[in-house]
Amino acid sequence: MDQSSIIQLRNKEGFAYAELKQNLEHFQNFAKHSHATFSLCMIGAGEISITYHPDTKMILHPGQIALFFPDQVHLTQNLTTTPLPYYNLHMNKEWVLAIQQQLFDAQTLLPTRMPIIQEGYYATALTEIITQINQETASPAEIEDRVTALLKKLFLQYTDTQHHTKEERLFEEIKQFILEHIDQEISAASIAAYTGYSTAHISRRFKQRFGLTLQAFLIDQRIHHAKALILEDSHLSLAQIALEAGFYDQSHFIKNFKKAYSVSPNAYKV
């Protein structure tokens, strides 16, 4: 098996509900960023530091799982010099939301009470799933069932069902506005006009909520959208993807994609 790989997981309808990103030797430090997915991260040795916005700093050890919710800005750093294998299971937000809706009748993803799960059962269960994926010892339907069961147990035990504020709903509306206009120029003024708040308030609250400037958040969302386009149609040209995702040009798109995923768009398409 390759030391570094990305494996897509599809259900029986062909829908890519998740992808497993793994590197058996090297954990790369990333700049402050977020994901469009809900993900479970695990390491096989050493330890990494994870700083969740705004300032929650945690240490991830083997036998634990770190949770990352969609748009949750974080910073990761390898604290060891020895080879550090890591595994990150990224799951489609809507697919995960459907699971929470079955459990809690939730309209949006509900957060957990803690960002790192220390109970050994979850790391063991995830390790078994990853082994089955890599060794192809289970069918796609069996893998999906096991991932679903793992999430249901985790959500039932750790979900904070009381957390959903008026401001959270506002940011969900703003994000929806951004996604609906992702191929257009979006400014603080246009968002302010949509929400009825001032541009100063929008810019300040974005920084406080996401740990990113509005411009950085927009680039993050454009990258997530470009990745989704690649998964939907690998035959799209980079120029088409850049245009549909709202980048200035192809080179601007490639530069930001490589910064976010450590591979070029063409390498990801393969």
Secondary structure, DSSP 8 states (H G I E B T S, - for coil): --SEEEEEEE-TT--EEEEEEEESS----EEEE--SSEEEEEESSS-EEEEETTTEEEEE-TT-EEEE-TT--EEEEE--SS---EEEEEE-HHHHHHHHHHHH--SS---BS-SEE--HHHHHHHHHHHHHHHHT-S-HHHHHHHHHHHHHHHHHHHB-TT---HHHHHHHHHHHHHHHTTTS---HHHHHHHHSS-HHHHHHHHHHHHSS-HHHHHHHHHHHHHHHHHHH-TTS-HHHHHHHTT-SSHHHHHHHHHHHHSS-HHHHH-
